[in-house]
């Protein structure tokens, strides 16, 4: 990280005191100029976070580590003799909370793990909705505006991607996760505080997202860029592999409902507005094949009514280990 770049870390507890205005200004600046910020004193119990970290790492070791090694062998990636640009060095599974939960359908999860993730997920959902209202306040939108847009007719979607990034013998040959912006709304990340790797692109420089214990990293997805008419931005980010240590990542996505109608807020429009209007599910169909491509052609394609990745790049694909 460049010496002059200080990643925004925000103490959410200060919203309740004399420093509220200053804290709101820090959030607004982070949304405008970073697309990322890190929350401390966010209200989620630290003992719950410690438990999530413990059981997540235990689950990987017991049920997923061997599968990851077998996947490496099947794809010929054990030696990494040449640079790999179409695969990510990660082991993942997905939990869905809204509109319907799959928490009890995930194989091999212990009852303790399910209970902890159910509690954690609900607290993150509440935190996401609190943050959306804070963004409304900063943007001059009525309270609840963003939640209403995300709701559609079926309610928002909320899910968690649980990832492990195992040690890699040749980090220069493959990324843990290739550079991309997130498609959805608000992302809340509980990341390993010992093994780093997450970076964002700011002013042409890759900047480390510091792994702070018990913090929640927030980043903005493409939908918030559209709704705010570009005042707030989604930002390219990636995960580097490391030679030592297994990095844990629990990333939760508070997204619009599938039929939510997304467009720039009327009060934020100007004569030069170039952002499209669309249904969220149509954007996700396009994003599915273009995750690792620039976001601007996706926005342009939605303006022109494109609904599939083939309209922009027939060869585009997402491959993860």
N, C-alpha and C positions, 0 to 999 in steps of 0.2 A: 504494500500500500504506500502511496506517496505520503511523505511526512506532513504535508499541508492539508491532507484530506482527513477529516474527522467524521467517521460514520455516525449518523444520528441515533443516539440512545435516549429514549424518552421515559421519564418516570411518571407513570400514569396516575400515581397517588397524588401528584401535585395538582391534579384537576380539582381537587376538593379543598384547596387552600388559596392563599394569596397569590400563588404563582400560576393560577389557571390561565390567564391571558397569555402569559409567556409560553406555557406548555402547548396551548392551542396553536400559537404561532410556530412553534417547533414542528408540530404535526403537519401544518400547512406547508411549511418550507420543505419538509421531507417528502411530502406527496408531490410537490411541484418539481423539485430538483434532484430527487433520488429515486422515487418510486419504491423505496424501502425505508424502514426504520425498525429499531429494536426496542421492545417494551420491557421495562422492569417494573416491579411493584404493580403488577397487572391484576392481582386478586386471585389468581389460581394457586391453590395450596402447593407449597414446595414439596411436601411429603407425597402428594399425588404425582407430581412430576418425577420425583425420584423413583417412585414405584413403577411408573410407565417406562422409564429408562431401563430399570432392572429387568422387568418382564419382557420388554421388547428385545433386549440383547440375549436373554435366555432363550426366547422363542427362536431367534435367528440361529443360535448355536445348536439348538436341539433339532430343529425341523427344516431349516433353510440353507444352512452352510453347505451341507453335502450336495444338495440340489444345485447350488451355485457352481460348485466345483465340477459337477457332471455336465452342466451347461457349457462351462469353459472348454471342456474336452470335446463336447459335441460340435462346437463351433471352431475348434482348432485355435483357441486363444490362450493356451497355457504358456506359450513362449513369447507371444507378441513380437514377432520378428519384424513386422512392418506396422506402420501407423494405421489405426483403425478409426474410421470416421463415420460409420453408419450403425454403430452399436454402443450402448452405454454399459459401463461397469457397475451395475447395481443389481441388488436383489430386492424385489418389492412385492407387496400385496396391498389390496385396497379394501377399505371399510366404507360402507355407505350408511348414512344416518337419515337423510331426508332426500326425497319424500318417503322412501321406505328403507328400513334398516336391513342389512345383511349380516349383522354382527353375530348372529347365532348360526350362520351358515358357513362361516370360515373354518376350514378344517384345522385341527391340532391346536386351537387356541384354548388355553386353560380357562377355567371359570374365573380365576383371579384376574387374568388378562382381559377377558370380556367385560367384567365389572368395572375395572379401572378405565378401560377405553370408553365405556358408556358414560361414565362420570366425566371424564376428560372432554369427550366430544360435546356434551351438553354445555360445559363451562366455556369451551371455545366458541360454540354457537352464540352464546350470550355475549361473549366478548366481541365477536364479529359484529353483532347488531349494535352494540354500544359504539364501536368504532365507526360504523356507517353513519350513525347520527352525529358523531363528532365531525365527520367529513361534511355532512349536510350543513352544519353550523358554520364551518369555515368557508363553504362555497356559497353561503347565502340562500340555501335551499330550505324549504320548510322541513321541520323535523319529521322523520319517517319517510321522506321522499325516496331515498335509495332503497329502503326495505320494500316499499310499495312497488317500485319498478322491478326489483328482483323477484317479487312474489308471483307475478303472472296470475294465472287462475289456479295453479296447483301448489303454490308455495315454492320457496327456494330449494336448491339442491345443496347438500352439504355432505362432504366425504373426506376421507383421510387416506393419504398414500404413505404407507409405512415402508421406509427404505433402509437398507444397509449398504454401505460402500466399503467392501472388504479391502484389505491391503492389496496393492497392485505392484508386481515386480518391476514394471517399466511405466511409471506414470506419464512419461512424455509420449507414450504411444496410444493412449486411449483416455477419454474423459469419463468421469463418473456419471455425469449427465451433460449432454451437449447444450450449447448456448441456445436459449429460447426465451420468449416472453410467455407468461401464463395466460390462457384463454379467458379465464373467468373473471370473478369479482375481487374478492379479498382473500388473501392467502395468509394463514397463521402457521408458523413453523416453530416446532420445538426441536432444536438441533443439539447434537453432541457438543458438550462444552470442553472436550479434551482433544478431539480430532477435527481439524478444520478442513476446509475445501470449498465452501460456498463463496462465489465471487459474483459481483455485478459490474456491468460496464457503465462507467461514468466519465463523460467527456473524453471518450476514446481510451480510457485506462481501466484495466481490470482491478477492482478494489475488493479486498477481503471483507466478508461479513464476519465480524468478530464473534467467536463462540463464547458467549457469556453464560455462566451458570444460571439456570432458572429464568432465562429470558424467553420471550416469544418474539420471533422475527416476523414482521408484517411486510408483505409486498402487494402491489396493486396489479390487477389483471387487465387485459385488453378492454373488458366491458366498462370499467371505470374510466378508462381513457376516452372511450366514445361518449359516455354519459356526461362527463365533465367537459366535453368539446376540446379535449387536449390540454386542459389546464393541469390535470394530473396525468401522469404517464405510466404505462407499463414499461418495464426495463429489462433488457437482456441480462440473463444470469446463467451461471453454469456451476457444475461441481467438478473440482479437480480430484483425481485419484491420488492416493498417498501410499508410500512404501510401507509405512508402519501404522497400525491402528485400524479398527473397524469403525467407520463413522455412522452413527445413527441419525436418521432424519424422520420426523413425524410431521408431515405437511398436511394441513387441513384446508379445504377449499370451500369457501362460502360463495356460491354461485347463483346466478338467476335460475328460475325454474325454466324448464324446457320450452314453454310457450311464452316466456316473458318477451315483451316487445322493447327492444333496446334502441335508443336514439339519444342524441344530445338533449340535455335539459333545455327547455325553451328559454329560461332566464340566462343561460350561458351561451346562447347562440350569438353569432355575429355574421356579418355579410360574407366573411371569408371562410365560413365553416365548410369543411370538406369531409366530415365524418358521416358514415352511412346510417341508415335505420334498417333494422332487421329483427328477425326472431332468433333468440339465443340458440336454439337447437340447430338452426341452419348454419350459424357460425361454427358450432362445434363439429358439424359434419365436414366443413371445409378445413378446420384446424387439425382434424384427426390425421390427415396426410401431410400437413404443412407445418407441424409444430416447430421444426427446426429451421424454418424459412423466415425471412423478415415479415413483420406484421403488416407493413404498409400495403403490399400486394393483396393481403387478405382483406383489409378494409376496402380496397378498391374493387376487389371481386364481389364483395357484398353489395357495394353500390351498384354494380352492374348485374346483380342477380345470380352470380355463380354460386353453386351449392355444393360442389364436390372438389376435392383436391385435383382431380384430373383436369379441371378447367384451367388450372394454373401450371401444374407440373405432374404429368402422368406418372413419373417415376418416383415421386415423393413417397417416403415410407418411414414409419417409426419402428425401430427395432430395439428392444431392451433385453437384457439377459434375464 
